Amino acid sequence: MIRVRPQTIIHVAIAAAATYYVLQLYEYINGPATQSELGSYGIFLIFSVLFLVAKNLPWFARTVIRTAIYAFIALNVKRFFFNRKG
């Protein structure tokens, strides 16, 4: 059974707020976000939450989740800075 500590709830709230504000910055720079971009930020938020509650998972599962998070960060940084619209 996974126990949720109060710190984890706070970290999830911070991750959600940070994702929201990064998306707002993206829309300010590049115009309205497409459905694909919104989906990728949603997936990133899900992976971030999994990483926060992954303390009780085996090391291999934590490594897979961490690698997926790094891949999403790299793809979104590339899209954020090098996909200018207009």
C-alpha positions in Angstrom: 0.0 0.0 0.0 1.3 3.5 -0.9 1.1 6.0 1.9 0.8 9.6 0.9 2.6 12.1 3.1 1.5 15.7 3.4 4.8 16.8 1.7 3.8 14.8 -1.3 0.5 16.6 -1.6 2.3 19.9 -1.4 4.9 18.8 -4.1 2.1 17.7 -6.4 0.4 21.1 -6.0 3.6 22.9 -6.8 4.2 20.7 -9.9 0.7 21.4 -11.1 1.1 25.2 -10.6 4.6 25.1 -12.3 3.1 23.2 -15.3 0.3 25.7 -15.6 2.7 28.7 -15.5 5.1 27.2 -18.0 2.1 26.6 -20.3 1.0 30.2 -19.9 4.6 31.4 -20.7 4.6 29.2 -23.8 1.3 30.6 -25.0 2.5 34.1 -24.4 5.6 33.5 -26.5 4.2 31.2 -29.2 0.5 31.9 -29.4 -2.3 29.4 -28.4 -1.1 25.9 -27.6 -2.3 23.1 -29.7 -4.0 20.0 -28.4 -0.8 18.0 -28.8 1.2 20.5 -26.7 -1.5 20.5 -24.0 -1.4 16.7 -24.0 2.4 16.6 -23.7 2.3 18.9 -20.6 -0.4 16.7 -19.1 1.7 13.6 -19.6 4.7 15.4 -18.1 2.6 16.4 -15.0 1.5 12.7 -14.6 5.1 11.5 -14.8 6.1 14.1 -12.3 3.4 13.0 -9.9 4.5 9.3 -10.4 8.0 10.3 -9.6 7.0 12.0 -6.4 5.1 9.0 -5.1 7.6 6.5 -6.5 9.5 6.1 -3.2 8.0 2.7 -2.6 8.6 1.3 -6.1 11.6 -0.9 -7.0 14.7 0.9 -8.3 14.0 -0.3 -11.9 10.5 1.3 -12.0 11.9 4.6 -10.6 14.6 4.6 -13.3 12.1 4.1 -16.0 9.9 6.9 -14.7 12.9 9.2 -14.3 14.1 8.4 -17.9 10.6 9.2 -19.3 10.6 12.5 -17.4 14.0 13.5 -18.8 12.9 12.5 -22.4 9.7 14.7 -22.1 11.7 17.6 -20.7 14.2 17.4 -23.6 11.4 17.2 -26.2 9.4 20.0 -24.7 12.4 22.3 -24.3 13.2 21.7 -28.0 9.5 22.4 -28.9 9.3 25.4 -26.6 12.4 27.2 -27.9 12.6 26.1 -31.5 9.0 25.8 -32.8 8.2 29.5 -33.1 4.8 30.2 -34.8 4.7 33.2 -37.0 
